[in-house]
Amino acid sequence: MHTFAELIIVFVILLDLALAVTGSLSSCIRLVAVQGVVAGILPLLAGSGTPHARTAAFAAFIILLKGVVFPWLLTRARDRSGARKDVEPLITYPASIMLCLGAFIASSWLGSRLPLPETNVAWIVPASLATIFTGFLLITTRSKAITQVLGYLVIENGIYIFGLALFVEQPLMVELAILLDVFVAVFVMGIAIFHISREFDHIDTAELSELSDWRRGEYGK
């Protein structure tokens, strides 16, 4: 089980790299969905012994929410907003992947020095920290509002995986409360993206920033 969990962790790292170089918005949504499914599977593999029924039920709930519901909401928001299908990065893809590789190296160094409990799965802490960084990378270097929502979900995936390294048994109500917050945030962001697109005919945050600067200039006259 632990060997399979370690393979899953390697897969998480590969997904981070894929998100850094993917130019298609649809592919980004699918990759984040796959990462959410992987995050849901990890609790079943990270513990020792046979998983409890509660753990299995919660894992199924995570897989449903992150692998089906969130991607459906974002795909629907993308289609209704009429967004272009490319990601439109603010930096080059080679620069993105170099930043991700650098983040993983830094995460490996930091993970070896944090006073964390021993885990049964190797590389879970570096992978979680690198995933959090990848989410921030998507938020700060991609111009589409939908891609920035995806970055938020990637950060949540990283935080969740990091939590698995800290707690063998997490309180169920705490886990559900966190997921409910994420669900509400994604739902509200999807509605906001749709209304922004309907009002301004695009969801490019760079253009929205220019609009804000123009309005401040108008009011200053």
C-alpha positions in Angstrom: 0.0 0.0 0.0 2.8 2.4 0.9 4.6 1.7 -2.3 1.5 2.6 -4.3 1.0 5.7 -2.2 4.5 6.8 -3.1 3.7 6.3 -6.8 0.7 8.5 -6.3 2.9 11.2 -4.7 5.2 11.0 -7.8 2.1 11.4 -9.9 1.0 14.5 -8.0 4.4 16.1 -8.7 4.1 15.2 -12.4 0.6 16.8 -12.4 2.2 20.0 -11.0 4.7 20.1 -13.8 1.9 19.4 -16.4 -0.2 22.3 -15.0 2.8 24.6 -15.4 3.2 23.9 -19.1 -0.4 23.2 -20.2 -1.7 25.9 -22.6 -5.2 24.6 -22.9 -7.9 25.7 -20.5 -9.8 22.4 -20.9 -6.6 20.4 -20.1 -6.0 22.5 -17.0 -9.5 21.8 -15.7 -9.0 18.0 -16.4 -5.5 18.0 -14.7 -6.9 19.7 -11.6 -9.8 17.2 -11.6 -7.3 14.3 -11.8 -5.2 15.8 -9.0 -8.4 16.1 -6.8 -9.1 12.4 -7.4 -5.5 11.5 -6.5 -5.9 13.6 -3.3 -9.0 11.7 -2.5 -7.3 8.3 -2.9 -4.3 9.2 -0.7 -6.0 8.8 2.7 -6.9 5.2 1.8 -3.2 4.4 1.1 -1.3 6.6 3.6 -2.5 5.0 6.8 -1.4 1.7 8.2 -3.8 -1.3 7.9 -7.2 -1.4 6.4 -9.0 2.0 6.0 -12.0 2.6 8.2 -15.4 2.8 6.6 -15.5 6.5 7.5 -12.2 7.2 5.8 -13.4 5.4 2.7 -16.7 7.3 2.6 -14.9 10.6 3.0 -12.4 9.7 0.3 -15.4 8.9 -2.0 -16.9 12.3 -1.2 -13.6 14.1 -2.0 -13.3 12.3 -5.3 -16.9 13.2 -6.2 -16.4 16.9 -5.2 -12.9 17.5 -6.6 -13.1 15.1 -9.6 -16.7 15.7 -10.8 -18.5 18.7 -9.2 -15.7 21.3 -9.3 -14.7 20.5 -12.9 -18.3 20.6 -14.0 -18.9 24.0 -12.4 -15.7 25.5 -14.0 -16.4 24.0 -17.4 -19.9 25.4 -17.3 -18.6 28.8 -16.2 -16.0 28.7 -19.1 -18.6 27.8 -21.7 -21.2 30.4 -20.5 -18.5 33.1 -20.3 -17.3 32.4 -23.9 -13.7 32.4 -22.7 -11.0 31.5 -25.2 -9.6 28.0 -24.8 -6.0 29.0 -24.3 -4.5 29.8 -20.9 -2.6 33.0 -21.9 0.3 32.9 -19.4 2.1 36.1 -18.4 5.5 34.2 -18.4 6.9 31.6 -20.8 6.2 27.9 -20.2 9.9 27.0 -19.8 10.1 29.7 -17.1 7.0 28.2 -15.4 8.4 24.7 -15.3 11.8 26.0 -14.0 10.0 27.7 -11.2 8.1 24.5 -10.4 11.3 22.5 -10.4 13.0 25.1 -8.2 10.0 25.0 -5.8 10.2 21.2 -5.5 13.9 21.4 -4.7 13.2 24.1 -2.1 10.3 22.1 -0.7 12.5 19.0 -0.3 15.0 21.1 1.6 12.3 22.7 3.8 10.5 19.4 4.4 13.6 17.8 5.7 14.0 20.6 8.3 10.4 21.0 9.5 9.6 19.4 12.9 6.9 17.1 11.5 5.9 13.7 12.6 7.2 10.7 10.7 5.1 9.6 7.8 4.6 6.3 6.1 4.8 7.9 2.6 8.1 9.4 1.3 8.0 12.8 -0.4 4.5 13.7 0.8 5.7 16.9 2.4 7.8 18.2 -0.5 5.0 17.2 -2.9 2.4 19.1 -0.9 4.5 22.2 -0.6 5.3 22.1 -4.3 1.6 21.7 -5.1 0.8 24.8 -3.0 3.5 26.8 -4.9 2.1 25.6 -8.2 -1.3 26.9 -7.2 0.2 30.3 -6.4 2.0 30.2 -9.8 -1.3 29.7 -11.6 -2.9 32.6 -9.7 -0.1 35.0 -10.3 1.1 34.2 -13.8 -2.1 33.4 -15.7 -4.5 36.1 -16.9 -7.7 34.1 -17.1 -10.0 34.4 -14.1 -10.9 30.7 -14.5 -7.3 29.7 -14.4 -6.9 31.6 -11.2 -9.8 29.7 -9.7 -8.0 26.5 -10.7 -4.9 27.8 -8.9 -7.0 28.2 -5.8 -8.1 24.6 -6.0 -4.5 23.4 -6.5 -3.5 25.3 -3.4 -6.3 23.5 -1.5 -5.1 20.2 -2.8 -1.6 20.9 -1.6 -2.9 22.0 1.9 -5.0 18.8 2.1 -2.0 16.6 1.1 0.1 18.4 3.7 -2.6 17.7 6.3 -2.2 14.0 5.6 1.4 14.3 6.6 0.4 15.9 10.0 -2.6 13.8 11.0 -3.3 10.2 10.6 -6.9 10.6 11.7 -8.4 14.0 11.0 -11.7 15.0 12.6 -14.4 14.4 10.1 -16.3 17.6 10.8 -13.2 19.7 10.3 -12.6 18.1 6.9 -16.2 18.6 5.9 -16.1 22.3 7.0 -13.0 22.9 4.9 -14.5 21.2 1.8 -17.7 23.2 2.3 -15.7 26.5 2.3 -13.9 25.4 -0.9 -17.2 24.4 -2.5 -18.9 27.8 -1.7 -15.8 29.7 -2.9 -15.7 27.9 -6.2 -19.4 28.3 -6.7 -19.2 32.0 -6.0 -16.2 32.4 -8.2 -18.0 30.6 -11.1 -21.0 33.0 -10.8 -18.6 36.0 -10.6 -16.8 34.8 -13.8 -20.1 34.5 -15.6 -21.2 38.0 -14.6 -17.8 39.6 -15.4 -17.9 38.1 -18.9 -21.5 39.2 -19.5 -20.6 42.8 -18.4 -17.2 43.2 -20.1 -17.2 40.5 -22.8 -14.0 38.9 -21.4 -12.5 37.4 -18.2 -8.9 38.6 -18.7 -7.8 40.0 -15.3 -5.1 42.2 -16.9 -7.7 44.0 -18.9 -9.9 44.4 -15.9 -7.0 46.0 -14.1 -6.5 48.4 -16.9 -10.2 49.3 -16.7 -9.8 50.0 -13.0 -6.8 52.3 -13.7 -8.8 54.1 -16.4 -11.8 54.7 -14.1 -9.5 56.1 -11.4 -8.1 58.5 -14.0 -11.5 59.6 -15.0 -12.6 60.2 -11.4 -9.4 62.1 -10.8 -10.2 64.7 -13.5 
